[in-house]
Amino acid sequence: MLERLFKLSEHGTNVRTEVIAGFTSFLAMAYIIFVAPSMLASTGMDHGAVFVATCLAAAIGCLIMGLYANYPIALAPGMGLTAFFTYTVAGQMGVPWQVALGAVFLSGVSFFLLSAFKIREWIINAIPASLKTGIAAGIGLFMAIIALQGSGIVVDAPGTLVTLGDLSSPSAMFALLSFFLIVALSYRKVIGAVMIGILSVTFLATLTGNNDFHGFASMPPSIVPTLAELDIAGAFNLGMVSIIFAFLFVDLFDTSGTLIAVSQQAGLTNERGHLPRLGRALMADSSATMVGSVMGTSNVTSYIESATGVAAGGRTGLTAVVVAGLFLVSLFLSPLATSIPAFATAGALLYVACLMTGGLARIDWNDITEAAPVVIATLVMPLTYSIANGIALGFISYAVIKLFSGRYRDLSPGLVILAILFACKYLFLDGAL
């Protein structure tokens, strides 16, 4: 049955290899079951319900990816998108989490329609590579400032907006220890480095009396506090358009980039470098996002950590199905999830931020018309606490700079249209004039 379903021999693999690959991918990305509930709980959402929603949404996404698309790629709520949901949409903008979940649902529906009608290629091709890289780096810096602020390493200051906090405080020291440990383990290619770092610091903080431990395992908590609590009607508000677009845009490029990178590593692309079942893979992402929003979590996206499973030999959807099973088993670890302190997950956020900003090395810094919009997009996100603002100003600055420089041939019609729409939003909808 497994041979017929996943075509194991055709892909040069077997059940044992796929199971090992699934365990490897899960260990590399399991930190999300601790990080996502911790972040989303600060919006007023029930921690236990979010924990269950995170595990279920990840499991459903992995099952669809494995059974429908037959790719060894695992899915779960995205770190950057969860941070945007928590600290910008619900935090800075004051949008109720129910409405924010409605926006996530609408972004999932939009993603699904773009995939079904094959419009996604037009959007992807409309955005220059440098701007895609800048947006990814900006999300990384956004996550970095969240980690530094949440652990007290960076604090607010009246004269300079931010300044260095008290590094001798337990939260700052444990956050830095978590970060150092994760980076060192990652460098040594230890599988599950992020999860090991989080759990090690949690254990040490508990031993020193700086953290409360609530247990290891129990029956899953109730999902009722967040189940079907999304407010779709409220998300139709005109002011939510840019939020929905930001969710959609980041999810689209995050997923597409991950799918291409991991599939190339696994040798699953055809002779032209294209993915044979890209549409199905994107359907898995968008469907899981819609289901996840109904359950009570942010956008579900493909995880680059799936590359660890591919490196272990994973070549088919059986790898993703194994990951789905492990997420379901994780439902019984809710006491452990509630025991994870914010400073332990801060190290993980900072580590992921380092990975995401690495793409800046690919920017052509000798071409100022390419570099300047990247700097704008990258800096605006952390400084305004908004991925949406970074995307919008990145688009606007790229279009205007290219136009003023006489490089209008570098502009695609899609980018120009989006830049104009963003400009109109700031000039008229936000009351700037």
Contacts in CASP RR format, 6 or more apart in sequence:
PFRMAT RR
TARGET T0000
AUTHOR 0000-0000-0000
METHOD contacts of the structure
MODEL  1
MLERLFKLSEHGTNVRTEVIAGFTSFLAMAYIIFVAPSMLASTGMDHGAV
FVATCLAAAIGCLIMGLYANYPIALAPGMGLTAFFTYTVAGQMGVPWQVA
LGAVFLSGVSFFLLSAFKIREWIINAIPASLKTGIAAGIGLFMAIIALQG
SGIVVDAPGTLVTLGDLSSPSAMFALLSFFLIVALSYRKVIGAVMIGILS
VTFLATLTGNNDFHGFASMPPSIVPTLAELDIAGAFNLGMVSIIFAFLFV
DLFDTSGTLIAVSQQAGLTNERGHLPRLGRALMADSSATMVGSVMGTSNV
TSYIESATGVAAGGRTGLTAVVVAGLFLVSLFLSPLATSIPAFATAGALL
YVACLMTGGLARIDWNDITEAAPVVIATLVMPLTYSIANGIALGFISYAV
IKLFSGRYRDLSPGLVILAILFACKYLFLDGAL
2 8 0 8 1.000
2 15 0 8 1.000
2 318 0 8 1.000
3 9 0 8 1.000
5 67 0 8 1.000
5 318 0 8 1.000
6 18 0 8 1.000
6 66 0 8 1.000
6 70 0 8 1.000
6 316 0 8 1.000
6 317 0 8 1.000
6 318 0 8 1.000
7 70 0 8 1.000
7 316 0 8 1.000
8 14 0 8 1.000
8 15 0 8 1.000
8 18 0 8 1.000
8 316 0 8 1.000
8 318 0 8 1.000
11 268 0 8 1.000
11 315 0 8 1.000
11 316 0 8 1.000
12 315 0 8 1.000
13 313 0 8 1.000
13 314 0 8 1.000
13 315 0 8 1.000
13 316 0 8 1.000
15 318 0 8 1.000
17 312 0 8 1.000
17 313 0 8 1.000
17 314 0 8 1.000
17 315 0 8 1.000
18 72 0 8 1.000
18 313 0 8 1.000
18 314 0 8 1.000
18 315 0 8 1.000
18 316 0 8 1.000
18 317 0 8 1.000
18 318 0 8 1.000
18 319 0 8 1.000
18 322 0 8 1.000
19 318 0 8 1.000
19 322 0 8 1.000
20 312 0 8 1.000
20 313 0 8 1.000
21 72 0 8 1.000
21 309 0 8 1.000
21 310 0 8 1.000
21 312 0 8 1.000
21 313 0 8 1.000
21 314 0 8 1.000
21 315 0 8 1.000
21 319 0 8 1.000
21 322 0 8 1.000
22 72 0 8 1.000
22 74 0 8 1.000
22 309 0 8 1.000
22 312 0 8 1.000
22 314 0 8 1.000
22 319 0 8 1.000
22 320 0 8 1.000
22 322 0 8 1.000
22 323 0 8 1.000
22 326 0 8 1.000
23 322 0 8 1.000
23 326 0 8 1.000
24 191 0 8 1.000
24 308 0 8 1.000
24 309 0 8 1.000
24 311 0 8 1.000
24 312 0 8 1.000
25 72 0 8 1.000
25 74 0 8 1.000
25 303 0 8 1.000
25 305 0 8 1.000
25 306 0 8 1.000
25 308 0 8 1.000
25 309 0 8 1.000
25 312 0 8 1.000
25 319 0 8 1.000
25 320 0 8 1.000
25 323 0 8 1.000
26 74 0 8 1.000
26 322 0 8 1.000
26 323 0 8 1.000
26 326 0 8 1.000
26 327 0 8 1.000
27 191 0 8 1.000
27 192 0 8 1.000
27 195 0 8 1.000
27 308 0 8 1.000
28 191 0 8 1.000
28 192 0 8 1.000
28 193 0 8 1.000
28 194 0 8 1.000
28 195 0 8 1.000
28 303 0 8 1.000
28 305 0 8 1.000
28 308 0 8 1.000
28 309 0 8 1.000
29 74 0 8 1.000
29 76 0 8 1.000
29 303 0 8 1.000
29 305 0 8 1.000
29 306 0 8 1.000
29 323 0 8 1.000
30 192 0 8 1.000
30 195 0 8 1.000
30 326 0 8 1.000
30 330 0 8 1.000
31 194 0 8 1.000
31 195 0 8 1.000
31 198 0 8 1.000
31 345 0 8 1.000
31 348 0 8 1.000
32 54 0 8 1.000
32 58 0 8 1.000
32 76 0 8 1.000
32 77 0 8 1.000
32 78 0 8 1.000
32 79 0 8 1.000
33 51 0 8 1.000
33 54 0 8 1.000
33 55 0 8 1.000
33 58 0 8 1.000
33 327 0 8 1.000
33 330 0 8 1.000
33 333 0 8 1.000
33 337 0 8 1.000
34 195 0 8 1.000
34 198 0 8 1.000
34 336 0 8 1.000
34 337 0 8 1.000
34 340 0 8 1.000
34 344 0 8 1.000
34 345 0 8 1.000
35 79 0 8 1.000
35 82 0 8 1.000
35 198 0 8 1.000
35 340 0 8 1.000
35 345 0 8 1.000
35 348 0 8 1.000
35 349 0 8 1.000
36 50 0 8 1.000
36 54 0 8 1.000
36 76 0 8 1.000
36 77 0 8 1.000
36 78 0 8 1.000
36 79 0 8 1.000
36 82 0 8 1.000
36 297 0 8 1.000
36 298 0 8 1.000
37 47 0 8 1.000
37 48 0 8 1.000
37 50 0 8 1.000
37 51 0 8 1.000
37 54 0 8 1.000
37 337 0 8 1.000
37 338 0 8 1.000
38 47 0 8 1.000
38 337 0 8 1.000
38 340 0 8 1.000
38 342 0 8 1.000
38 345 0 8 1.000
39 82 0 8 1.000
39 83 0 8 1.000
39 86 0 8 1.000
39 87 0 8 1.000
39 345 0 8 1.000
40 50 0 8 1.000
40 82 0 8 1.000
40 85 0 8 1.000
40 86 0 8 1.000
40 97 0 8 1.000
40 297 0 8 1.000
40 298 0 8 1.000
41 47 0 8 1.000
41 50 0 8 1.000
42 86 0 8 1.000
43 85 0 8 1.000
43 86 0 8 1.000
43 90 0 8 1.000
43 91 0 8 1.000
43 97 0 8 1.000
43 100 0 8 1.000
44 97 0 8 1.000
45 97 0 8 1.000
45 225 0 8 1.000
45 226 0 8 1.000
45 296 0 8 1.000
46 221 0 8 1.000
46 225 0 8 1.000
46 226 0 8 1.000
47 337 0 8 1.000
47 338 0 8 1.000
48 221 0 8 1.000
48 222 0 8 1.000
48 225 0 8 1.000
48 334 0 8 1.000
48 337 0 8 1.000
48 338 0 8 1.000
49 221 0 8 1.000
49 222 0 8 1.000
49 223 0 8 1.000
49 224 0 8 1.000
49 225 0 8 1.000
49 226 0 8 1.000
49 227 0 8 1.000
49 296 0 8 1.000
50 226 0 8 1.000
50 296 0 8 1.000
50 297 0 8 1.000
51 221 0 8 1.000
51 334 0 8 1.000
51 337 0 8 1.000
51 338 0 8 1.000
52 220 0 8 1.000
52 221 0 8 1.000
52 222 0 8 1.000
52 223 0 8 1.000
52 295 0 8 1.000
52 331 0 8 1.000
52 334 0 8 1.000
53 223 0 8 1.000
53 226 0 8 1.000
53 227 0 8 1.000
53 292 0 8 1.000
53 295 0 8 1.000
53 296 0 8 1.000
53 297 0 8 1.000
54 76 0 8 1.000
54 77 0 8 1.000
54 297 0 8 1.000
55 327 0 8 1.000
55 328 0 8 1.000
55 330 0 8 1.000
55 331 0 8 1.000
56 223 0 8 1.000
56 292 0 8 1.000
56 295 0 8 1.000
56 327 0 8 1.000
56 328 0 8 1.000
56 331 0 8 1.000
57 76 0 8 1.000
57 77 0 8 1.000
57 288 0 8 1.000
57 291 0 8 1.000
57 292 0 8 1.000
57 295 0 8 1.000
57 296 0 8 1.000
57 297 0 8 1.000
57 300 0 8 1.000
58 74 0 8 1.000
58 75 0 8 1.000
58 76 0 8 1.000
58 77 0 8 1.000
58 288 0 8 1.000
58 300 0 8 1.000
58 323 0 8 1.000
58 324 0 8 1.000
58 327 0 8 1.000
59 324 0 8 1.000
59 325 0 8 1.000
59 327 0 8 1.000
59 328 0 8 1.000
60 287 0 8 1.000
60 288 0 8 1.000
60 291 0 8 1.000
60 292 0 8 1.000
60 324 0 8 1.000
61 75 0 8 1.000
61 284 0 8 1.000
61 285 0 8 1.000
61 287 0 8 1.000
61 288 0 8 1.000
61 291 0 8 1.000
61 300 0 8 1.000
61 324 0 8 1.000
62 74 0 8 1.000
62 75 0 8 1.000
62 76 0 8 1.000
62 320 0 8 1.000
62 321 0 8 1.000
62 323 0 8 1.000
62 324 0 8 1.000
62 325 0 8 1.000
62 327 0 8 1.000
63 320 0 8 1.000
63 321 0 8 1.000
63 324 0 8 1.000
64 283 0 8 1.000
64 284 0 8 1.000
64 287 0 8 1.000
64 288 0 8 1.000
65 71 0 8 1.000
65 73 0 8 1.000
65 74 0 8 1.000
65 75 0 8 1.000
65 281 0 8 1.000
65 284 0 8 1.000
65 285 0 8 1.000
65 302 0 8 1.000
65 317 0 8 1.000
65 320 0 8 1.000
66 72 0 8 1.000
66 284 0 8 1.000
66 316 0 8 1.000
66 317 0 8 1.000
66 318 0 8 1.000
66 319 0 8 1.000
66 320 0 8 1.000
66 321 0 8 1.000
66 324 0 8 1.000
67 317 0 8 1.000
67 321 0 8 1.000
68 280 0 8 1.000
68 283 0 8 1.000
68 284 0 8 1.000
69 277 0 8 1.000
69 279 0 8 1.000
69 280 0 8 1.000
69 281 0 8 1.000
69 283 0 8 1.000
69 284 0 8 1.000
69 317 0 8 1.000
70 277 0 8 1.000
70 316 0 8 1.000
70 317 0 8 1.000
71 259 0 8 1.000
71 262 0 8 1.000
71 263 0 8 1.000
71 268 0 8 1.000
71 277 0 8 1.000
71 281 0 8 1.000
71 316 0 8 1.000
71 317 0 8 1.000
71 320 0 8 1.000
72 262 0 8 1.000
72 266 0 8 1.000
72 306 0 8 1.000
72 309 0 8 1.000
72 310 0 8 1.000
72 314 0 8 1.000
72 315 0 8 1.000
72 316 0 8 1.000
72 317 0 8 1.000
72 318 0 8 1.000
72 319 0 8 1.000
72 320 0 8 1.000
73 258 0 8 1.000
73 259 0 8 1.000
73 262 0 8 1.000
73 263 0 8 1.000
73 281 0 8 1.000
73 302 0 8 1.000
73 303 0 8 1.000
73 306 0 8 1.000
73 320 0 8 1.000
74 302 0 8 1.000
74 303 0 8 1.000
74 305 0 8 1.000
74 306 0 8 1.000
74 319 0 8 1.000
74 320 0 8 1.000
74 323 0 8 1.000
75 284 0 8 1.000
75 285 0 8 1.000
75 288 0 8 1.000
75 300 0 8 1.000
75 301 0 8 1.000
75 302 0 8 1.000
75 303 0 8 1.000
75 320 0 8 1.000
76 300 0 8 1.000
76 301 0 8 1.000
76 303 0 8 1.000
76 327 0 8 1.000
77 292 0 8 1.000
77 297 0 8 1.000
77 298 0 8 1.000
77 299 0 8 1.000
77 300 0 8 1.000
77 301 0 8 1.000
78 254 0 8 1.000
78 298 0 8 1.000
78 299 0 8 1.000
78 300 0 8 1.000
78 301 0 8 1.000
78 303 0 8 1.000
79 143 0 8 1.000
79 349 0 8 1.000
79 352 0 8 1.000
80 139 0 8 1.000
80 140 0 8 1.000
80 142 0 8 1.000
80 143 0 8 1.000
80 250 0 8 1.000
80 387 0 8 1.000
81 247 0 8 1.000
81 250 0 8 1.000
81 251 0 8 1.000
81 254 0 8 1.000
81 298 0 8 1.000
81 299 0 8 1.000
81 301 0 8 1.000
82 297 0 8 1.000
82 298 0 8 1.000
82 299 0 8 1.000
83 139 0 8 1.000
83 142 0 8 1.000
83 143 0 8 1.000
83 146 0 8 1.000
83 349 0 8 1.000
84 139 0 8 1.000
84 142 0 8 1.000
84 246 0 8 1.000
84 247 0 8 1.000
84 250 0 8 1.000
84 298 0 8 1.000
84 386 0 8 1.000
84 387 0 8 1.000
84 388 0 8 1.000
85 100 0 8 1.000
85 104 0 8 1.000
85 247 0 8 1.000
85 298 0 8 1.000
85 299 0 8 1.000
87 146 0 8 1.000
87 385 0 8 1.000
88 385 0 8 1.000
88 386 0 8 1.000
88 387 0 8 1.000
88 388 0 8 1.000
89 95 0 8 1.000
89 100 0 8 1.000
89 103 0 8 1.000
89 243 0 8 1.000
90 96 0 8 1.000
90 97 0 8 1.000
90 100 0 8 1.000
92 385 0 8 1.000
92 386 0 8 1.000
93 243 0 8 1.000
95 103 0 8 1.000
95 240 0 8 1.000
95 243 0 8 1.000
96 231 0 8 1.000
98 229 0 8 1.000
98 230 0 8 1.000
98 231 0 8 1.000
99 231 0 8 1.000
99 234 0 8 1.000
99 235 0 8 1.000
99 237 0 8 1.000
99 240 0 8 1.000
100 235 0 8 1.000
100 243 0 8 1.000
101 226 0 8 1.000
101 229 0 8 1.000
101 230 0 8 1.000
101 231 0 8 1.000
101 293 0 8 1.000
101 296 0 8 1.000
102 230 0 8 1.000
102 231 0 8 1.000
102 232 0 8 1.000
102 234 0 8 1.000
102 235 0 8 1.000
102 293 0 8 1.000
103 235 0 8 1.000
103 240 0 8 1.000
103 243 0 8 1.000
103 244 0 8 1.000
103 247 0 8 1.000
104 230 0 8 1.000
104 247 0 8 1.000
104 289 0 8 1.000
104 292 0 8 1.000
104 293 0 8 1.000
104 298 0 8 1.000
104 299 0 8 1.000
105 230 0 8 1.000
105 232 0 8 1.000
105 235 0 8 1.000
105 289 0 8 1.000
105 290 0 8 1.000
105 293 0 8 1.000
105 294 0 8 1.000
106 232 0 8 1.000
106 235 0 8 1.000
106 236 0 8 1.000
106 244 0 8 1.000
107 244 0 8 1.000
107 245 0 8 1.000
107 247 0 8 1.000
107 248 0 8 1.000
107 251 0 8 1.000
107 289 0 8 1.000
107 299 0 8 1.000
108 247 0 8 1.000
108 248 0 8 1.000
108 251 0 8 1.000
108 286 0 8 1.000
108 289 0 8 1.000
108 290 0 8 1.000
108 293 0 8 1.000
108 299 0 8 1.000
109 286 0 8 1.000
109 290 0 8 1.000
110 244 0 8 1.000
110 248 0 8 1.000
111 248 0 8 1.000
111 251 0 8 1.000
111 252 0 8 1.000
111 282 0 8 1.000
111 285 0 8 1.000
111 286 0 8 1.000
111 289 0 8 1.000
112 283 0 8 1.000
112 286 0 8 1.000
112 287 0 8 1.000
112 290 0 8 1.000
113 119 0 8 1.000
114 120 0 8 1.000
114 123 0 8 1.000
114 248 0 8 1.000
114 252 0 8 1.000
115 279 0 8 1.000
115 282 0 8 1.000
115 283 0 8 1.000
115 286 0 8 1.000
116 283 0 8 1.000
120 252 0 8 1.000
120 256 0 8 1.000
120 282 0 8 1.000
122 414 0 8 1.000
123 252 0 8 1.000
123 414 0 8 1.000
124 252 0 8 1.000
124 253 0 8 1.000
124 256 0 8 1.000
125 412 0 8 1.000
126 412 0 8 1.000
126 413 0 8 1.000
126 414 0 8 1.000
126 415 0 8 1.000
126 418 0 8 1.000
127 253 0 8 1.000
127 412 0 8 1.000
127 415 0 8 1.000
128 370 0 8 1.000
128 398 0 8 1.000
128 410 0 8 1.000
128 412 0 8 1.000
128 415 0 8 1.000
129 362 0 8 1.000
130 363 0 8 1.000
130 364 0 8 1.000
130 370 0 8 1.000
130 371 0 8 1.000
130 373 0 8 1.000
130 374 0 8 1.000
131 373 0 8 1.000
131 374 0 8 1.000
131 377 0 8 1.000
131 394 0 8 1.000
131 395 0 8 1.000
131 398 0 8 1.000
132 253 0 8 1.000
133 359 0 8 1.000
133 360 0 8 1.000
133 362 0 8 1.000
133 363 0 8 1.000
133 374 0 8 1.000
134 359 0 8 1.000
134 360 0 8 1.000
134 363 0 8 1.000
134 374 0 8 1.000
134 377 0 8 1.000
134 378 0 8 1.000
135 249 0 8 1.000
135 250 0 8 1.000
135 253 0 8 1.000
135 377 0 8 1.000
135 378 0 8 1.000
135 387 0 8 1.000
135 390 0 8 1.000
135 391 0 8 1.000
135 394 0 8 1.000
136 253 0 8 1.000
136 254 0 8 1.000
136 356 0 8 1.000
136 359 0 8 1.000
137 356 0 8 1.000
137 357 0 8 1.000
137 358 0 8 1.000
137 359 0 8 1.000
137 360 0 8 1.000
137 374 0 8 1.000
137 378 0 8 1.000
138 356 0 8 1.000
138 357 0 8 1.000
138 377 0 8 1.000
138 378 0 8 1.000
138 379 0 8 1.000
138 381 0 8 1.000
138 382 0 8 1.000
138 387 0 8 1.000
138 390 0 8 1.000
139 250 0 8 1.000
139 356 0 8 1.000
139 381 0 8 1.000
139 387 0 8 1.000
140 352 0 8 1.000
140 353 0 8 1.000
140 356 0 8 1.000
140 357 0 8 1.000
140 381 0 8 1.000
141 353 0 8 1.000
141 357 0 8 1.000
141 378 0 8 1.000
141 379 0 8 1.000
141 381 0 8 1.000
141 382 0 8 1.000
142 381 0 8 1.000
142 382 0 8 1.000
142 385 0 8 1.000
142 387 0 8 1.000
143 349 0 8 1.000
143 350 0 8 1.000
143 352 0 8 1.000
143 353 0 8 1.000
143 356 0 8 1.000
144 349 0 8 1.000
144 350 0 8 1.000
144 353 0 8 1.000
144 354 0 8 1.000
144 357 0 8 1.000
144 382 0 8 1.000
145 154 0 8 1.000
145 382 0 8 1.000
145 385 0 8 1.000
146 349 0 8 1.000
147 175 0 8 1.000
147 346 0 8 1.000
147 347 0 8 1.000
147 349 0 8 1.000
147 350 0 8 1.000
147 353 0 8 1.000
148 154 0 8 1.000
148 346 0 8 1.000
148 350 0 8 1.000
149 155 0 8 1.000
150 171 0 8 1.000
150 175 0 8 1.000
150 342 0 8 1.000
150 343 0 8 1.000
150 346 0 8 1.000
151 171 0 8 1.000
151 172 0 8 1.000
151 174 0 8 1.000
151 175 0 8 1.000
151 176 0 8 1.000
151 342 0 8 1.000
151 343 0 8 1.000
151 346 0 8 1.000
151 347 0 8 1.000
152 165 0 8 1.000
152 166 0 8 1.000
152 169 0 8 1.000
152 171 0 8 1.000
152 172 0 8 1.000
152 175 0 8 1.000
153 164 0 8 1.000
153 165 0 8 1.000
153 167 0 8 1.000
153 172 0 8 1.000
153 175 0 8 1.000
153 176 0 8 1.000
154 162 0 8 1.000
154 163 0 8 1.000
154 164 0 8 1.000
154 165 0 8 1.000
155 162 0 8 1.000
155 163 0 8 1.000
155 164 0 8 1.000
155 165 0 8 1.000
156 162 0 8 1.000
156 163 0 8 1.000
157 163 0 8 1.000
165 172 0 8 1.000
166 172 0 8 1.000
167 173 0 8 1.000
167 176 0 8 1.000
170 205 0 8 1.000
170 208 0 8 1.000
170 210 0 8 1.000
170 343 0 8 1.000
171 341 0 8 1.000
171 342 0 8 1.000
171 343 0 8 1.000
172 343 0 8 1.000
174 201 0 8 1.000
174 204 0 8 1.000
174 205 0 8 1.000
174 210 0 8 1.000
174 341 0 8 1.000
174 343 0 8 1.000
174 344 0 8 1.000
175 343 0 8 1.000
175 344 0 8 1.000
175 346 0 8 1.000
175 347 0 8 1.000
175 350 0 8 1.000
176 347 0 8 1.000
177 201 0 8 1.000
177 204 0 8 1.000
178 197 0 8 1.000
178 198 0 8 1.000
178 200 0 8 1.000
178 201 0 8 1.000
178 343 0 8 1.000
178 344 0 8 1.000
178 345 0 8 1.000
178 346 0 8 1.000
178 347 0 8 1.000
178 348 0 8 1.000
179 346 0 8 1.000
179 347 0 8 1.000
179 350 0 8 1.000
179 351 0 8 1.000
181 196 0 8 1.000
181 197 0 8 1.000
181 200 0 8 1.000
181 201 0 8 1.000
182 193 0 8 1.000
182 194 0 8 1.000
182 196 0 8 1.000
182 197 0 8 1.000
182 198 0 8 1.000
182 347 0 8 1.000
182 348 0 8 1.000
182 351 0 8 1.000
183 351 0 8 1.000
183 354 0 8 1.000
185 192 0 8 1.000
185 193 0 8 1.000
185 196 0 8 1.000
185 197 0 8 1.000
186 193 0 8 1.000
186 194 0 8 1.000
186 351 0 8 1.000
190 196 0 8 1.000
191 308 0 8 1.000
194 348 0 8 1.000
194 351 0 8 1.000
194 352 0 8 1.000
197 344 0 8 1.000
197 348 0 8 1.000
198 340 0 8 1.000
198 344 0 8 1.000
198 345 0 8 1.000
198 347 0 8 1.000
198 348 0 8 1.000
199 340 0 8 1.000
199 344 0 8 1.000
201 343 0 8 1.000
201 344 0 8 1.000
202 211 0 8 1.000
202 213 0 8 1.000
202 339 0 8 1.000
202 340 0 8 1.000
202 341 0 8 1.000
202 344 0 8 1.000
205 211 0 8 1.000
205 341 0 8 1.000
205 343 0 8 1.000
205 344 0 8 1.000
206 212 0 8 1.000
206 213 0 8 1.000
206 339 0 8 1.000
210 341 0 8 1.000
211 339 0 8 1.000
211 341 0 8 1.000
212 339 0 8 1.000
213 339 0 8 1.000
214 335 0 8 1.000
214 336 0 8 1.000
214 338 0 8 1.000
214 339 0 8 1.000
215 335 0 8 1.000
215 336 0 8 1.000
215 339 0 8 1.000
216 333 0 8 1.000
216 335 0 8 1.000
216 336 0 8 1.000
217 332 0 8 1.000
217 333 0 8 1.000
217 335 0 8 1.000
217 336 0 8 1.000
218 332 0 8 1.000
218 334 0 8 1.000
218 335 0 8 1.000
219 332 0 8 1.000
220 331 0 8 1.000
220 332 0 8 1.000
220 334 0 8 1.000
221 334 0 8 1.000
223 295 0 8 1.000
223 296 0 8 1.000
226 295 0 8 1.000
226 296 0 8 1.000
226 297 0 8 1.000
227 294 0 8 1.000
227 295 0 8 1.000
227 296 0 8 1.000
228 294 0 8 1.000
229 296 0 8 1.000
230 293 0 8 1.000
230 294 0 8 1.000
230 296 0 8 1.000
234 240 0 8 1.000
235 244 0 8 1.000
238 429 0 8 1.000
239 429 0 8 1.000
241 425 0 8 1.000
242 388 0 8 1.000
242 392 0 8 1.000
242 422 0 8 1.000
242 425 0 8 1.000
243 388 0 8 1.000
245 388 0 8 1.000
245 391 0 8 1.000
246 387 0 8 1.000
246 388 0 8 1.000
246 391 0 8 1.000
247 299 0 8 1.000
249 391 0 8 1.000
250 299 0 8 1.000
250 387 0 8 1.000
250 391 0 8 1.000
251 285 0 8 1.000
251 289 0 8 1.000
251 299 0 8 1.000
251 301 0 8 1.000
254 301 0 8 1.000
254 302 0 8 1.000
255 281 0 8 1.000
255 282 0 8 1.000
255 285 0 8 1.000
255 301 0 8 1.000
255 302 0 8 1.000
256 282 0 8 1.000
258 301 0 8 1.000
258 302 0 8 1.000
258 303 0 8 1.000
258 304 0 8 1.000
258 306 0 8 1.000
259 275 0 8 1.000
259 278 0 8 1.000
259 281 0 8 1.000
259 282 0 8 1.000
259 302 0 8 1.000
260 269 0 8 1.000
260 275 0 8 1.000
261 304 0 8 1.000
261 307 0 8 1.000
262 302 0 8 1.000
262 304 0 8 1.000
262 306 0 8 1.000
262 307 0 8 1.000
262 310 0 8 1.000
263 269 0 8 1.000
263 275 0 8 1.000
264 273 0 8 1.000
265 307 0 8 1.000
265 310 0 8 1.000
265 311 0 8 1.000
266 310 0 8 1.000
266 314 0 8 1.000
266 315 0 8 1.000
268 275 0 8 1.000
268 276 0 8 1.000
268 315 0 8 1.000
269 275 0 8 1.000
269 276 0 8 1.000
270 276 0 8 1.000
275 281 0 8 1.000
281 302 0 8 1.000
285 300 0 8 1.000
285 301 0 8 1.000
285 302 0 8 1.000
288 300 0 8 1.000
289 299 0 8 1.000
289 300 0 8 1.000
289 301 0 8 1.000
291 300 0 8 1.000
292 300 0 8 1.000
293 299 0 8 1.000
306 319 0 8 1.000
306 320 0 8 1.000
309 319 0 8 1.000
310 319 0 8 1.000
360 374 0 8 1.000
360 378 0 8 1.000
363 370 0 8 1.000
363 371 0 8 1.000
363 374 0 8 1.000
364 370 0 8 1.000
364 371 0 8 1.000
365 371 0 8 1.000
369 401 0 8 1.000
369 402 0 8 1.000
369 405 0 8 1.000
369 407 0 8 1.000
369 410 0 8 1.000
372 397 0 8 1.000
372 401 0 8 1.000
373 394 0 8 1.000
373 397 0 8 1.000
373 398 0 8 1.000
373 401 0 8 1.000
374 394 0 8 1.000
376 390 0 8 1.000
376 393 0 8 1.000
376 394 0 8 1.000
376 397 0 8 1.000
377 390 0 8 1.000
377 391 0 8 1.000
377 393 0 8 1.000
377 394 0 8 1.000
377 397 0 8 1.000
380 386 0 8 1.000
380 389 0 8 1.000
380 390 0 8 1.000
380 393 0 8 1.000
380 394 0 8 1.000
381 387 0 8 1.000
381 389 0 8 1.000
381 390 0 8 1.000
384 390 0 8 1.000
391 422 0 8 1.000
392 422 0 8 1.000
392 425 0 8 1.000
392 426 0 8 1.000
393 422 0 8 1.000
395 415 0 8 1.000
395 418 0 8 1.000
395 419 0 8 1.000
395 422 0 8 1.000
396 419 0 8 1.000
396 422 0 8 1.000
396 423 0 8 1.000
398 411 0 8 1.000
398 415 0 8 1.000
398 419 0 8 1.000
399 411 0 8 1.000
399 415 0 8 1.000
399 416 0 8 1.000
399 419 0 8 1.000
399 420 0 8 1.000
400 419 0 8 1.000
402 408 0 8 1.000
402 410 0 8 1.000
402 411 0 8 1.000
403 411 0 8 1.000
426 432 0 8 1.000
427 433 0 8 1.000
END
